[in-house]
């Protein structure tokens, strides 16, 4: 039988969570709580009834390399940032406490508005961090490059997170905007969603931009809403050097167009030359609402399946 935990009981409940294996891997550090609806940044943050109101304040209370944990209490009120946050402390974790379905619509929300006009919400520059059950939505209407999250650190783990950049039509019409930029190495994403299908992308931008080494995505969903042929879901940028590989397993790449209008041409924007890079499509990867195929340049794209029947749209030939 599953157990229910009353967070208002504070540390006693956290200790029980640890005993039950629900705080696995995070037992060396301290716990801090964020409650955007009921918290106060003057509080200690050390229990749910002493929660702070902002993840920026909670991050400031943490000590790097100690496996401190910030627990985000979900609800109708999101954490509206007034300044971009650099999550810079290694082995410092952010866990959303909400009962959401995997990958999208989490009620533990970090948001940016047309008032704040942030270029990005959070940069995860720290290494070895765990981030779970958090939505990052940037609704800026700035007419320059902006997105939701930048991951520049290494060996971080993201699960059930929603990276929603270009949340306003003005910003979605900028060619260099994005939802997630990944310049760090050896990060892992599980059951995450990257991109939005509610705001039309009126420029040839990308939801995910990858310039880091050996990153992996498992069971993730990539979304856009575009009829711009040169728009991509994923851009591979090898201008800074070898990327080794970027791996996608059991992922869906979906571009929505109203009334099945002509959408985007390809999922991947692939460099034709330069430093070494491999994109590996493993398992049951699928594209939906894409006109031509997987990539504009297929010479560095690999798939487990043989070439499909003409028009099948489910795989490509393995390169040799």
N, C-alpha and C positions, 0 to 999 in steps of 0.2 A: 504494500500500500504506500502511495506517495505521501510525503510529509509536507505540512504547511508551516511556514516560519513567520512569526510576528516580528517584523523588523523594529517595532517600537520597544522591544525588549533589549535591543542594543547588543552589547558584547556577548551576553549569554547565548543569544541566538547565533551569532557568528561562530562562536566556539562549537556549537552543535552542528552548524553547517560544515565546519572543518572536519569534525568527527565523522560525519556522514559522507565525506568525500566530495562535497559540493564546492569546496574551496581548494581543490587540489592544486598543488604547485605554488600556492600563494601564501603559505603559512608562516613565512619568515618575517613578514613586514607588518606594518600598521594598517588599519582600515580607516578611511575617511568617507563621509557621506555627502552627496549633493542632492538637494531637493529644490528645484527652481521655483516651485509653488510656495513652499513653506519655510525654506531655509533663509539664513541670514549670514552674510559674509563676515560678520563679527563673531559668529559662533566658533566653537572649537572644531567642529566637523567630525568629532570622534564617535558620535552615535547618531542614529536617525533623528532623535529629537533635538540634537545639536548640529543638524546638517547646515552646511554652507549653501549658498544659492548658485554658485558658479563652478564649473570645472576648472577654470583658471585659478580661482582661490584654492581649490582642493589640491591642484597640482603644486602650488606654492608651498603647501603644508608637507608635501612628500619629500622623502630623502632618496636620492638616486642609489641604485644598486642594492636596495633592501627589500625588493618585492612588495613595496607598499601598494595598496589597492584603493582606488577611488570607486565607490559604489554610487551609481546614478539612479535615483528613485524616479521611476517613470510616472507620467500623468499628463493631464491636459495642457500643462504649461511647459514649454521648452526653455532651454538655456540660450537666450538670445545674446550672442557675443557682441560687444562693442569694440573689441580689438582682436586682431588675429592672435591665436595662441600657438606658441611653440612648445609642444609636448617633448621636452628635451631630456628628461631624466631617464636613464637606462633602467630597465627592469622595474618599471612603474606602470601599473595596469589600470584600465578603465573598463568597468563592467556595468552594463545596464541591467536594472532590476525591473523587468516587465514581462508580461506573458504574451508576447507577440509571435506571429507566425514568422518562420525563418526568412531573412533576407530583405524585407521591405516594410515600411510603415511603422517602425518601432516608435513607441511613445517616450523613449529616452532620446530627446531631440536636441541637437546642437544646431542653432540656426543663425543665419545672417540675413539682413534685411536691406531694403532700398534706402533706409536711413543710414545704416552703418557702412554700406558699400565696401565690404571687405574683399580684397583680392583673393583670399582663401580664408577658411575658417580655422583649420588646425593644420600645422605641420608636425608630423611625427618624426622628429629628428633623433629621438632616443632609440637605443637598440634593446632587443629582447623584451618588448612590451606585448601584453595581451590586451586586445580591445574586442569587446563582445556587446552585441545587442544595442548598438548606437546608430541613430540616424544623423547624418550630416547634410543639412540642406542650406544652400546659399542662394537666396533670392535677390541678390544684388542686381540693380539695373545699370551698373556702370558699363560704359561703352568700350572698355578695354579688357584685356585678358583677365579672366577670373574663373575660379572653380571652387570645389568643396574642400578637398583634402590633398595635401602633398605628403607622401611618405618618402623621406630621404634617409631614414635610419635603416638598420639591417636586422634581419632575423626576428621580425615582429610577426605576431599572429593575429589575424582579424577574422572574426566569426560573426555571422548574422548581422553584418553592418550594411548600411545603406548610404552610398556616396552619391549625393544628388546635387550636382553643380548645374549651372545654367538654368536656374529656377525662375528666370524672368526673360521675356522675349528679347529685350534689348541686349542683354549679355549673351543670349543664345545665338545672336546674329554676328558674333565676333569670331573670326576664324581661329584664333588662338585660345579660346575658352575651352573648358574641360570639366569633367566631374572628379576624376582622380588622376593625379600625376605620381608616377612611381619611379623615383630615381635611386632609391636604396636597393640593396641586394639581399637575396635569399629570404624574402618575405613570403608569407603564406596566407591566402585568402580562402575561406571556407564558407559556403552558403551566403555569400554577399551579393548585393545588387549594385551595379555601377551604371549610373545614367538615369534619365527621366524619359517618359513617353507622354507627358502632359503639356510640355512646352515645346513648340516647334523650333527646331534648329534650322535657322535660315542661312547658315554659312557652312563651309567645308571644314568643320572642326571635328574633334574626336572626344569620346566620353572618357577613354583611358589612354594615357600617354605613358609608354614604358621606355625608360632609358637606363634602368638598373639591370643587374646581373642575376640570373638564376632565380627568378620569381615564379610562383605557382598559384594557380586558381583552380579550386575544386568545387564543382556543383554551384557555380556562380551564374548570375543572370546579367546580361549587358543590354541596356535599353536606350533607344533614341526615338525621335519623332521627326522625320525629315523626308523631303522630296528633292533635296540637293544631291545630285549624283556623286559629287566629290566628297560628301560627308562620310566619315568612317566611325565605326564603333571603337576600334583600337588602332593607335598609331605606334609603330615600333621606331624608336629614334636611336640609331647607332652612331650618331655623330661624335659622341664622346669616347668611343672605344668598343671593344668586344662585349657583347651581351651574353655570350655563351648560349643560354636558351631562355625562353619564356614558355611555361607549360600551362595548358588549359585542359582540364579533365571534366567531362560531363557538364559542359557549359552550354547555355543557350544565348545566342546573339540575335536580338529581335529589334528590328526597326519598324515602328508603326507608321502607317499612312492612312488617312481617312478615306474610306470607300476604296481601299486597296489601290490607291493611286501609285504611279511609278515612284519608287523610293530611292534608296541609295544603291550604288553599284556593287560595293564590296564591304566586307567586314573589316579587313585589315589594310592599313596603309603601311606597306612594306618597303624598306629601302632596297633598291636594286643592286647596290654595290656598297663598298666601304668595309667597315669592320665586321667581323664574323658575328652572325646571329642566326638562331634557329627558333622558329615558332613550332611547338609541338601540340597538336590537337589529339588528345588521348580519350579513349572511351567513346561515349555517345554525345559528342558535340553536335550542335544543330544550329543552322541559320534559318531565320524567318524574316520575310519581308525585304529580302535583298535581291536585287535584279540579276547580277552577273555571277557572283561566286564569293569565294573566301577572301581573295586578295587581288590587288592590282598587279602585284609581282609575286609569283608563286614559287620562285626558285629556292626559297628558304623556308617554305611552309611544309610541314610533315603531318601525315595522318595515318592512323592505324589501318584504315579501310582501303580497299581497292577503289578505283575510280567508279563512281555511280553510273547508272544509266543516264542518258542524256536528259537534262531537265530535272534530275532527281534532287539536286541541291543538298545532298547530305554528306558529301565527302569529296576528297580529291585524291589523285594518284600519289603514291609514295614516291618521293624523289630519291634518286641514287647519285 
